[in-house]
């Protein structure tokens, strides 16, 4: 019996020794609580709470090593008692706790409480693990997640996280919601192909590895199809292969790119048109000017009068085409005047051009609906009349068989952008509308109809391809807008001109030739084209002046070093050599008050304006008439 008792005592001692060894070697703090107080603890408890001996811990309460208030807002002593009471009732507890070391440093802990029954009483075993580093890592992770979530939501591009295998939408940002028009809940129940106007291509590129920037057509909830630019890549997320896509709506960018390309094309064609116009005007000067000189000396009953008048009319028609080219080149030299569109329309309806249209299109009725209270505008009557003629001509040709063309005017207040314009000046406008009931203009051609030389008419049938280009440029020169509406029921061109409240002045009477004839004054003609010098000299002699001529600017400077003249008739574009402005600069160094009239086959340029600032007088565009050049010279000589 005694032997068994000895063995039992030894076994119990060995078990206690092993428990003690494990107790002390544990990496977690382990302590025994009795009556809410520390009864026993291991070495890790001392280390964790910053104590040197057990006497600094045993006998104290757990809340003595805790801040007064726990993170959830409860007092530590009350919360600790509740946890320990629950464990003593046989309900093991596991919870997070904020502890404090002897030196006052707080740390996060995970606590496990279990009841241990002994022969005499019930105690609690607590296992405490310092999870400060874990909490810090979790906080850093949350911070990173919040940071990336913020960046994800702030990104202006639409972002989408997509499951590669299923195509399911896993997450999207607010920009995606705004772009496609679905709610977030709707989106997260959809597949990425549901947003595509070409699902098969979208499915294929979703599975492609790597990064790429394909252009795809997508579709919004309301059915709108738009072009997108997508930057995408694949990666592993939470154990699955996902596809992240940054989607950008490039509709506006493509529209602006097309505008820039169109603007560059119009500028290039305008420069071409301007250069051609300059050369043609020099050629036409003889055809327009010489018939006028010949007719002045020709008897009224001469058989040559009619052929020469025909020659003159042909030259004037050719000059009108050249005027279109100059308009396209954005160099309208005609001064603006106060006018009323109703008057221009009524004049057009009674004009030979109108009669010619009715003969060409006898089954087309041309009518007008004019606003009696129409405001005036500031504009060029010549150019706006040409615009009206072009639009009515096009409208008549658009009608197959019988139909109606309507010319309408009205006052309109505009405060919203018009189609094709990013911005407009909010103001009152006079609107000239020319509409027809023809077949309409295909949408694919609307963007090109204002380009110079663009036409769908049969070669040689009618038109030069300049008509609508002239319309566009004239309206632009008048700081107005063009709006085109077209479908299978017809087309309507709306031209917007800013109003003016100025009144129309009285019309000037024709001036008799004797009123602008000269008295033998000497005029130096400076022009690099021999035929132009010859025409100018003949015109000047007819007007009673004494002409002299030189072929370039340098020669003019040399001539005036030894001679004086009353006035210079100065061409602006001369090649090779110095131009009209530089010529005049050198001349006024010799004769500071030298009078001059500028002539050119091109539009009124900055060079012309600079020359006028130096002291030169009026600008006259070739080909010129006796009246135009005569009045300009007379007025300059009177200064």
C-alpha positions as CSV (number, residue, x, y, z in Angstrom):
1,X,0.0,0.0,0.0
2,X,2.8,2.4,0.9
3,X,4.6,1.5,-2.3
4,X,1.6,2.5,-4.4
5,X,1.2,5.7,-2.5
6,X,4.9,6.5,-3.3
7,X,4.5,5.8,-7.0
8,X,1.3,7.9,-7.2
9,X,3.1,10.8,-5.4
10,X,6.0,10.6,-7.8
11,X,3.8,10.5,-10.9
12,X,1.9,13.5,-9.6
13,X,5.2,15.3,-9.0
14,X,6.4,14.5,-12.5
15,X,3.2,15.7,-14.1
16,X,3.3,19.0,-12.1
17,X,7.0,19.4,-13.2
18,X,6.1,18.9,-16.9
19,X,3.2,21.4,-16.6
20,X,5.4,23.9,-14.9
21,X,8.0,23.5,-17.6
22,X,5.4,24.1,-20.3
23,X,3.8,26.9,-18.3
24,X,7.1,28.7,-18.1
25,X,8.3,28.0,-21.6
26,X,5.1,29.2,-23.3
27,X,5.5,32.1,-25.8
28,X,2.2,33.5,-24.6
29,X,1.4,35.1,-21.2
30,X,-0.4,32.5,-19.0
31,X,-1.7,33.3,-15.6
32,X,-4.2,32.0,-13.0
33,X,-6.9,34.2,-11.6
34,X,-8.7,33.7,-8.3
35,X,-11.3,36.0,-6.9
36,X,-10.4,38.3,-9.9
37,X,-6.8,38.6,-8.8
38,X,-3.6,37.3,-10.3
39,X,-2.6,34.1,-8.3
40,X,0.1,32.7,-10.6
41,X,1.8,33.7,-13.9
42,X,4.7,32.6,-16.1
43,X,7.8,34.4,-17.2
44,X,6.2,35.6,-20.4
45,X,3.6,37.5,-18.3
46,X,6.4,39.4,-16.6
47,X,8.0,40.3,-19.9
48,X,4.6,41.2,-21.5
49,X,3.6,43.5,-18.7
50,X,7.1,45.0,-18.2
51,X,7.7,43.6,-14.7
52,X,10.8,42.3,-13.2
53,X,9.3,40.0,-10.5
54,X,6.0,38.2,-9.9
55,X,5.5,40.3,-6.8
56,X,4.7,43.2,-9.1
57,X,1.8,41.3,-10.6
58,X,0.4,38.7,-8.1
59,X,-2.4,40.0,-6.0
60,X,-3.3,42.7,-8.5
61,X,-6.4,42.8,-10.7
62,X,-6.3,42.5,-14.5
63,X,-7.7,46.0,-14.8
64,X,-4.7,47.3,-12.9
65,X,-2.8,46.5,-16.1
66,X,-5.4,48.1,-18.4
67,X,-6.3,51.6,-19.3
68,X,-9.4,53.0,-17.5
69,X,-11.6,52.7,-20.7
70,X,-11.5,50.0,-23.3
71,X,-11.6,50.9,-27.1
72,X,-15.3,50.1,-27.2
73,X,-16.0,52.8,-24.5
74,X,-16.6,50.5,-21.5
75,X,-14.7,50.8,-18.2
76,X,-12.0,48.2,-18.0
77,X,-12.9,46.9,-14.5
78,X,-16.5,46.4,-15.3
79,X,-15.8,44.7,-18.7
80,X,-13.2,42.4,-17.1
81,X,-15.5,41.3,-14.3
82,X,-18.3,40.4,-16.8
83,X,-15.8,38.3,-18.9
84,X,-14.5,36.5,-15.9
85,X,-18.0,35.9,-14.4
86,X,-19.1,34.3,-17.7
87,X,-16.0,32.1,-17.8
88,X,-16.6,31.0,-14.2
89,X,-20.1,29.9,-15.3
90,X,-18.5,27.5,-17.7
91,X,-18.6,29.7,-20.9
92,X,-15.1,30.1,-22.2
93,X,-14.3,33.6,-23.3
94,X,-12.2,34.9,-26.2
95,X,-11.9,38.6,-26.8
96,X,-9.6,41.5,-27.8
97,X,-8.3,43.6,-24.9
98,X,-6.2,46.7,-24.5
99,X,-3.5,46.2,-21.8
100,X,-1.0,48.5,-20.4
101,X,2.6,47.8,-19.2
102,X,4.1,49.0,-16.0
103,X,5.8,51.8,-17.9
104,X,2.4,53.0,-19.2
105,X,2.8,51.7,-22.8
106,X,-0.5,50.3,-24.2
107,X,-0.6,47.2,-26.3
108,X,-3.3,45.1,-28.0
109,X,-3.9,41.6,-26.8
110,X,-6.0,38.5,-27.6
111,X,-7.3,36.9,-24.4
112,X,-8.7,33.4,-23.8
113,X,-10.4,32.7,-20.4
114,X,-11.2,29.2,-19.2
115,X,-12.4,27.8,-15.9
116,X,-10.2,25.4,-14.0
117,X,-11.8,23.4,-11.2
118,X,-9.6,22.3,-8.1
119,X,-10.4,20.4,-5.0
120,X,-10.9,23.5,-3.0
121,X,-12.0,26.2,-5.4
122,X,-12.6,27.4,-8.9
123,X,-10.0,29.5,-10.7
124,X,-9.5,30.9,-14.2
125,X,-6.7,30.3,-16.6
126,X,-6.0,33.2,-18.9
127,X,-3.8,33.0,-22.0
128,X,-2.8,36.4,-23.4
129,X,-1.1,37.0,-26.7
130,X,0.4,40.3,-27.7
131,X,-1.1,41.2,-31.1
132,X,0.2,44.7,-31.4
133,X,2.2,43.9,-34.6
134,X,-0.9,42.1,-36.0
135,X,-3.1,45.1,-35.2
136,X,-0.6,47.5,-36.7
137,X,-0.4,45.3,-39.9
138,X,-4.2,45.2,-40.0
139,X,-4.4,49.0,-39.6
140,X,-1.8,49.5,-42.3
141,X,-3.8,47.1,-44.6
142,X,-7.0,49.0,-43.9
143,X,-5.2,52.3,-44.6
144,X,-3.9,50.9,-47.8
145,X,-7.3,49.5,-48.7
146,X,-8.9,52.9,-48.0
147,X,-6.2,54.7,-49.9
148,X,-6.7,52.5,-53.0
149,X,-10.4,52.6,-52.6
150,X,-10.2,56.4,-52.6
151,X,-8.0,56.3,-55.7
152,X,-10.3,53.8,-57.3
153,X,-13.3,56.0,-56.8
154,X,-11.6,59.2,-57.6
155,X,-10.2,58.0,-60.9
156,X,-12.0,59.8,-63.8
157,X,-11.8,56.8,-66.0
158,X,-14.4,54.0,-65.6
159,X,-12.7,51.2,-63.7
160,X,-14.0,47.6,-63.6
161,X,-12.7,44.4,-61.9
162,X,-13.8,41.4,-63.9
163,X,-13.6,37.6,-63.3
164,X,-11.7,36.3,-66.3
165,X,-13.4,32.8,-66.4
166,X,-17.0,33.9,-65.9
167,X,-16.9,37.5,-67.1
168,X,-18.8,38.5,-63.9
169,X,-18.4,42.1,-62.7
170,X,-16.7,42.0,-59.3
171,X,-16.3,45.8,-58.6
172,X,-16.6,49.1,-60.4
173,X,-16.0,52.7,-59.4
174,X,-18.4,55.7,-59.5
175,X,-17.2,56.8,-62.9
176,X,-18.3,53.4,-64.4
177,X,-21.7,53.9,-62.9
178,X,-22.0,57.4,-64.3
179,X,-20.7,56.4,-67.7
180,X,-23.0,53.4,-68.4
181,X,-26.1,54.6,-66.6
182,X,-26.8,51.5,-64.5
183,X,-26.9,51.3,-60.7
184,X,-24.0,49.6,-58.9
185,X,-26.3,46.7,-57.9
186,X,-27.4,46.2,-61.5
187,X,-23.8,46.2,-62.7
188,X,-22.6,43.6,-60.1
189,X,-25.2,41.2,-61.4
190,X,-24.0,41.6,-65.0
191,X,-21.2,40.3,-67.2
192,X,-18.7,42.5,-69.0
193,X,-20.1,41.5,-72.4
194,X,-23.4,43.1,-71.4
195,X,-21.8,46.5,-71.8
196,X,-20.3,45.8,-75.2
197,X,-21.7,46.5,-78.6
198,X,-19.4,43.7,-79.9
199,X,-19.6,41.0,-77.2
200,X,-17.4,38.4,-78.9
201,X,-14.5,40.7,-79.3
202,X,-14.8,41.9,-75.7
203,X,-14.9,38.3,-74.4
204,X,-11.7,37.5,-76.5
205,X,-9.7,40.4,-75.2
206,X,-10.7,39.8,-71.6
207,X,-8.9,36.5,-71.7
208,X,-5.8,37.9,-73.4
209,X,-2.8,38.0,-71.0
210,X,-0.8,41.2,-70.5
211,X,-1.6,44.9,-71.0
212,X,-3.0,46.5,-74.2
213,X,-5.0,49.5,-75.3
214,X,-7.7,48.2,-77.7
215,X,-10.4,50.5,-79.1
216,X,-13.9,49.0,-78.6
217,X,-17.5,50.0,-79.0
218,X,-19.6,49.9,-75.8
219,X,-23.2,50.5,-75.1
220,X,-24.9,52.4,-72.4
221,X,-28.2,51.5,-70.6
222,X,-30.1,53.8,-72.9
223,X,-28.8,52.1,-76.0
224,X,-26.2,54.7,-76.9
225,X,-23.2,53.2,-78.6
226,X,-19.9,55.0,-78.0
227,X,-16.2,54.5,-78.7
228,X,-13.9,53.6,-75.9
229,X,-10.2,53.4,-75.3
230,X,-9.3,50.7,-72.8
231,X,-6.2,50.1,-70.7
232,X,-6.3,46.7,-69.2
233,X,-4.3,44.0,-67.4
234,X,-4.7,40.6,-65.7
235,X,-3.6,39.6,-62.2
236,X,-4.4,37.2,-59.4
237,X,-6.8,38.4,-56.8
238,X,-7.9,36.4,-53.8
239,X,-7.0,33.2,-55.5
240,X,-8.7,33.9,-58.9
241,X,-7.6,35.4,-62.2
242,X,-9.2,38.8,-62.7
243,X,-9.1,41.4,-65.4
244,X,-9.0,45.1,-64.5
245,X,-10.0,47.6,-67.1
246,X,-9.7,51.4,-67.2
247,X,-12.3,52.5,-69.8
248,X,-12.3,56.0,-71.3
249,X,-15.1,57.4,-73.5
250,X,-13.3,59.0,-76.4
251,X,-16.3,60.2,-78.3
252,X,-15.5,63.9,-77.5
253,X,-11.8,63.4,-78.3
254,X,-12.5,61.8,-81.6
255,X,-14.9,64.7,-82.4
256,X,-12.3,67.3,-81.5
257,X,-9.7,65.4,-83.5
258,X,-12.0,65.4,-86.5
259,X,-12.6,69.1,-86.0
260,X,-8.9,69.8,-86.0
261,X,-8.3,67.7,-89.1
262,X,-11.2,69.4,-90.8
263,X,-9.9,72.8,-89.8
264,X,-6.4,72.0,-91.1
265,X,-7.9,70.8,-94.3
266,X,-10.0,73.9,-94.7
267,X,-7.0,76.0,-94.0
268,X,-4.9,74.2,-96.6
269,X,-7.6,74.5,-99.2
270,X,-8.1,78.1,-98.2
271,X,-4.4,78.9,-98.8
272,X,-4.6,77.0,-102.2
273,X,-7.8,78.9,-103.1
274,X,-6.2,82.2,-102.1
275,X,-3.1,81.6,-104.2
276,X,-5.2,80.6,-107.2
277,X,-7.4,83.7,-106.7
278,X,-4.4,86.0,-106.7
279,X,-3.1,84.6,-110.0
280,X,-6.6,84.6,-111.6
281,X,-7.3,88.1,-110.6
282,X,-4.2,89.3,-112.4
283,X,-5.3,87.4,-115.5
284,X,-8.9,88.7,-115.3
285,X,-7.8,92.4,-114.9
286,X,-7.4,92.7,-118.7
287,X,-10.7,90.9,-119.4
288,X,-12.6,93.2,-117.0
289,X,-10.8,96.5,-117.4
290,X,-10.1,96.7,-121.1
291,X,-13.7,96.2,-122.2
292,X,-14.7,99.1,-120.0
293,X,-12.1,101.3,-121.6
294,X,-13.0,100.2,-125.1
295,X,-16.8,100.8,-124.5
296,X,-16.1,104.4,-123.4
297,X,-14.7,105.2,-126.9
298,X,-17.0,102.9,-128.9
299,X,-20.0,104.5,-130.8
300,X,-23.4,103.3,-129.4
301,X,-24.3,101.8,-132.8
302,X,-21.1,99.8,-133.2
303,X,-21.4,96.1,-134.1
304,X,-18.6,95.4,-131.7
305,X,-20.4,96.8,-128.6
306,X,-22.4,93.6,-128.0
307,X,-19.5,91.2,-128.3
308,X,-17.4,93.4,-126.0
309,X,-20.2,93.7,-123.5
310,X,-20.4,89.9,-123.5
311,X,-16.7,89.6,-123.0
312,X,-17.1,92.1,-120.1
313,X,-19.9,90.1,-118.5
314,X,-18.0,86.8,-118.8
315,X,-15.0,88.4,-117.1
316,X,-17.3,89.7,-114.3
317,X,-18.7,86.2,-113.9
318,X,-15.2,84.8,-113.7
319,X,-14.3,87.4,-111.2
320,X,-17.3,86.4,-109.1
321,X,-15.9,82.8,-108.9
322,X,-12.5,84.2,-107.9
323,X,-14.4,86.2,-105.2
324,X,-15.7,82.8,-103.9
325,X,-12.1,81.6,-103.8
326,X,-11.0,84.6,-101.8
327,X,-14.0,84.2,-99.5
328,X,-12.9,80.6,-98.8
329,X,-9.4,81.9,-98.1
330,X,-11.0,83.9,-95.3
331,X,-10.0,87.3,-96.7
332,X,-13.2,89.2,-97.3
333,X,-12.1,92.7,-98.2
334,X,-15.6,94.1,-98.6
335,X,-16.6,96.4,-95.8
336,X,-19.6,95.6,-93.6
337,X,-22.7,97.7,-93.9
338,X,-26.1,97.9,-92.1
339,X,-28.6,95.8,-94.0
340,X,-31.8,93.9,-93.7
341,X,-32.1,90.3,-94.8
342,X,-35.7,90.8,-95.9
343,X,-34.6,93.3,-98.5
344,X,-31.9,91.0,-99.8
345,X,-34.4,88.2,-100.1
346,X,-36.9,90.3,-102.0
347,X,-34.1,91.6,-104.3
348,X,-33.0,88.0,-105.0
349,X,-36.6,86.9,-105.8
350,X,-36.7,89.5,-108.5
351,X,-33.2,89.0,-109.8
352,X,-31.9,87.4,-113.1
353,X,-30.4,84.6,-111.0
354,X,-33.8,83.8,-109.6
355,X,-35.2,83.8,-113.1
356,X,-32.5,81.5,-114.2
357,X,-33.2,79.0,-111.4
358,X,-36.9,78.9,-112.3
359,X,-36.0,78.2,-115.9
360,X,-33.7,75.3,-114.8
361,X,-36.2,73.9,-112.3
362,X,-39.7,74.8,-113.7
363,X,-41.4,72.2,-111.3
364,X,-39.8,73.7,-108.2
365,X,-41.7,76.5,-106.4
366,X,-39.6,79.0,-104.5
367,X,-41.5,80.9,-101.8
368,X,-40.6,83.2,-98.9
369,X,-41.9,83.6,-95.4
370,X,-40.4,86.8,-94.0
371,X,-40.6,88.3,-90.5
372,X,-42.0,91.8,-90.8
373,X,-40.3,92.9,-87.6
374,X,-36.8,91.5,-88.6
375,X,-33.8,93.2,-87.0
376,X,-31.0,94.6,-89.1
377,X,-27.5,93.0,-89.3
378,X,-24.1,94.3,-90.1
379,X,-22.8,92.4,-93.1
380,X,-21.7,92.3,-96.7
381,X,-24.7,92.4,-99.0
382,X,-22.6,91.0,-101.9
383,X,-21.5,87.9,-99.9
384,X,-24.8,87.2,-98.2
385,X,-26.6,87.5,-101.5
386,X,-24.2,85.0,-102.9
387,X,-24.9,82.7,-99.9
388,X,-28.6,82.9,-100.5
389,X,-28.1,82.2,-104.2
390,X,-26.0,79.1,-103.4
391,X,-28.5,77.7,-100.9
392,X,-31.5,78.2,-103.0
393,X,-29.7,76.7,-106.0
394,X,-28.7,73.6,-104.0
395,X,-32.2,73.3,-102.6
396,X,-33.7,73.4,-106.0
397,X,-31.3,70.8,-107.3
398,X,-32.1,68.5,-104.3
399,X,-35.7,68.1,-105.4
400,X,-36.5,65.4,-107.9
401,X,-39.7,66.3,-109.8
402,X,-41.9,68.9,-108.2
403,X,-41.4,70.4,-104.8
404,X,-41.0,73.5,-102.7
405,X,-38.1,75.6,-101.5
406,X,-38.9,78.0,-98.6
407,X,-36.8,81.0,-97.7
408,X,-37.7,82.2,-94.2
409,X,-36.4,84.9,-91.8
410,X,-37.0,85.4,-88.1
411,X,-35.6,86.9,-84.9
412,X,-34.3,84.3,-82.4
413,X,-32.7,84.5,-79.0
414,X,-30.0,81.8,-78.7
415,X,-28.7,80.7,-75.3
416,X,-27.9,77.0,-75.9
417,X,-25.1,75.5,-78.1
418,X,-25.9,74.6,-81.6
419,X,-25.0,71.3,-83.2
420,X,-21.3,71.3,-84.2
421,X,-20.4,74.2,-81.9
422,X,-18.9,73.8,-78.4
423,X,-19.8,77.2,-77.4
424,X,-21.9,80.1,-78.8
425,X,-22.3,83.7,-77.8
426,X,-25.6,84.1,-76.0
427,X,-27.4,86.8,-77.9
428,X,-30.2,87.8,-80.3
429,X,-29.8,86.6,-83.9
430,X,-31.5,87.0,-87.2
431,X,-32.0,83.6,-88.7
432,X,-32.1,83.0,-92.4
433,X,-33.5,79.5,-93.2
434,X,-33.5,77.8,-96.6
435,X,-35.4,74.5,-96.6
436,X,-36.4,72.0,-99.2
437,X,-38.4,68.8,-99.5
438,X,-35.7,66.9,-101.3
439,X,-34.1,63.5,-100.5
440,X,-31.9,64.9,-97.7
441,X,-28.2,64.7,-97.1
442,X,-26.8,61.3,-95.9
443,X,-25.4,61.6,-92.4
444,X,-22.0,60.3,-93.6
445,X,-21.7,63.4,-95.8
446,X,-22.9,66.1,-93.5
447,X,-19.4,66.6,-92.0
448,X,-17.9,67.2,-95.5
449,X,-20.4,69.4,-97.3
450,X,-18.7,72.6,-96.3
451,X,-15.3,71.5,-97.7
452,X,-14.1,73.4,-100.8
453,X,-14.4,71.5,-104.0
454,X,-16.5,68.7,-102.3
455,X,-19.6,68.0,-104.5
456,X,-21.9,65.2,-105.4
457,X,-23.1,66.8,-108.6
458,X,-22.3,65.3,-111.9
459,X,-19.1,66.6,-113.5
460,X,-19.9,69.4,-115.9
461,X,-23.6,69.6,-114.9
462,X,-23.5,72.5,-112.5
463,X,-21.5,74.0,-109.6
464,X,-17.9,74.3,-108.7
465,X,-17.9,72.6,-105.4
466,X,-17.4,76.0,-103.8
467,X,-21.0,76.9,-103.0
468,X,-21.3,75.6,-99.4
469,X,-17.7,76.4,-98.6
470,X,-18.6,80.0,-99.4
471,X,-21.7,79.7,-97.2
472,X,-19.6,78.5,-94.3
473,X,-16.8,81.1,-94.6
474,X,-19.2,84.0,-95.1
475,X,-21.2,83.1,-92.0
476,X,-17.9,82.7,-90.1
477,X,-16.7,86.1,-91.3
478,X,-20.0,87.5,-90.0
479,X,-19.4,85.9,-86.5
480,X,-22.4,83.8,-87.1
481,X,-23.3,80.1,-87.0
482,X,-24.6,77.4,-89.4
483,X,-27.0,74.7,-88.4
484,X,-28.0,71.9,-90.8
485,X,-31.0,69.6,-90.2
486,X,-31.5,66.8,-92.8
487,X,-33.4,63.6,-93.1
488,X,-35.3,61.7,-95.8
489,X,-38.0,64.4,-95.8
490,X,-35.6,67.2,-96.8
491,X,-32.9,69.6,-95.6
492,X,-33.0,72.9,-93.8
493,X,-30.0,75.3,-93.6
494,X,-30.2,77.8,-90.7
495,X,-27.8,80.7,-90.8
496,X,-27.5,82.8,-87.6
497,X,-26.3,86.4,-87.9
498,X,-25.9,88.7,-84.8
499,X,-28.4,91.6,-84.9
500,X,-27.7,95.3,-84.8
501,X,-30.0,98.0,-83.8
502,X,-28.3,100.5,-86.1
503,X,-30.5,102.0,-88.9
504,X,-29.8,101.5,-92.6
505,X,-28.4,104.7,-94.1
506,X,-29.6,106.2,-97.4
507,X,-28.3,104.7,-100.6
508,X,-25.5,106.6,-102.3
509,X,-26.1,107.7,-105.9
510,X,-23.6,106.7,-108.7
511,X,-20.8,109.2,-109.1
512,X,-20.1,110.7,-112.6
513,X,-16.7,110.0,-114.1
514,X,-15.8,113.7,-114.3
515,X,-16.0,113.9,-110.5
516,X,-13.0,111.6,-110.1
517,X,-10.9,112.5,-113.1
518,X,-7.4,113.8,-112.6
519,X,-5.5,116.8,-113.7
520,X,-2.3,115.4,-115.1
521,X,-0.9,114.3,-111.7
522,X,2.0,111.8,-111.9
523,X,1.3,108.3,-110.6
524,X,4.0,105.6,-110.3
525,X,2.6,102.1,-111.0
526,X,4.6,99.4,-109.0
527,X,3.7,95.9,-110.2
528,X,5.7,92.8,-111.0
529,X,3.3,91.7,-113.8
530,X,3.8,93.5,-117.1
531,X,0.1,93.1,-118.2
532,X,-1.0,94.6,-114.9
533,X,1.2,97.6,-115.4
534,X,-0.1,98.1,-118.9
535,X,-3.8,97.9,-117.7
536,X,-3.1,100.3,-114.8
537,X,-1.4,102.8,-117.1
538,X,-4.2,102.7,-119.6
539,X,-6.8,103.2,-116.9
540,X,-4.8,106.1,-115.4
541,X,-4.5,107.8,-118.8
542,X,-8.2,107.5,-119.3
543,X,-8.8,109.1,-115.9
544,X,-6.5,112.1,-116.8
545,X,-3.3,111.1,-114.9
546,X,0.3,110.8,-116.1
547,X,1.4,107.2,-115.4
548,X,5.0,106.0,-114.8
549,X,5.8,102.3,-114.2
550,X,8.4,100.1,-112.6
551,X,8.5,96.3,-112.3
552,X,9.5,95.7,-108.6
553,X,9.9,97.4,-105.3
554,X,13.7,97.8,-105.5
555,X,13.3,99.7,-108.9
556,X,10.6,101.9,-107.3
557,X,13.0,102.9,-104.5
558,X,15.8,103.7,-107.1
559,X,13.4,105.7,-109.2
560,X,12.2,107.8,-106.3
561,X,15.7,108.7,-105.2
562,X,15.9,110.9,-108.3
563,X,12.2,111.7,-109.0
564,X,9.0,112.7,-107.3
565,X,5.5,111.6,-108.0
566,X,2.1,112.6,-106.7
567,X,1.0,109.1,-105.8
568,X,2.1,105.5,-105.9
569,X,-0.2,102.7,-107.1
570,X,1.4,99.9,-105.1
571,X,1.0,96.1,-105.6
572,X,1.4,94.1,-102.4
573,X,2.7,90.8,-103.6
574,X,5.8,90.9,-105.8
575,X,8.2,88.1,-106.4
576,X,11.1,87.8,-106.3
577,X,12.2,90.8,-104.2
578,X,10.7,93.0,-101.5
579,X,6.9,93.1,-101.1
580,X,4.6,96.2,-101.1
581,X,5.0,96.9,-97.3
582,X,8.8,96.9,-97.4
583,X,8.8,98.9,-100.6
584,X,6.7,101.6,-98.9
585,X,8.9,101.6,-95.8
586,X,12.0,102.4,-97.9
587,X,10.1,105.0,-100.0
588,X,9.0,107.0,-97.0
589,X,12.6,107.2,-95.8
590,X,13.2,109.2,-99.0
591,X,9.8,110.9,-99.2
592,X,8.2,110.8,-95.7
593,X,4.8,112.0,-96.8
594,X,4.5,110.0,-100.0
595,X,0.9,109.2,-100.9
596,X,0.0,105.7,-102.0
597,X,-3.0,103.5,-102.9
598,X,-2.6,99.7,-102.4
599,X,-3.8,97.2,-105.0
600,X,-3.7,93.4,-104.8
601,X,-5.3,90.4,-106.3
602,X,-5.4,88.8,-102.9
603,X,-7.4,89.6,-99.8
604,X,-6.7,92.4,-97.3
605,X,-3.9,90.9,-95.3
606,X,-2.0,92.0,-92.2
607,X,0.7,93.3,-94.5
608,X,-1.9,95.7,-96.1
609,X,-2.9,96.9,-92.7
610,X,0.7,97.5,-91.6
611,X,1.4,99.5,-94.8
612,X,-1.7,101.6,-94.1
613,X,-0.4,102.3,-90.6
614,X,2.8,103.6,-92.2
615,X,0.7,106.1,-94.1
616,X,-0.6,104.4,-97.3
617,X,-4.2,105.1,-98.3
618,X,-7.1,102.9,-99.4
619,X,-6.8,99.2,-100.4
620,X,-8.4,98.2,-103.8
621,X,-8.8,94.6,-104.9
622,X,-8.0,93.5,-108.4
623,X,-9.6,93.5,-110.9
624,X,-10.8,97.1,-110.3
625,X,-13.2,99.4,-112.2
626,X,-12.6,102.9,-113.3
627,X,-14.9,104.2,-110.5
628,X,-13.2,102.2,-107.7
629,X,-9.6,103.2,-108.6
630,X,-10.6,106.7,-109.6
631,X,-12.3,107.5,-106.3
632,X,-9.5,105.9,-104.3
633,X,-6.8,108.1,-106.1
634,X,-9.0,111.2,-105.9
635,X,-9.6,110.8,-102.1
636,X,-5.9,110.1,-101.4
637,X,-4.7,113.1,-103.4
638,X,-7.1,115.4,-101.6
639,X,-5.6,114.5,-98.2
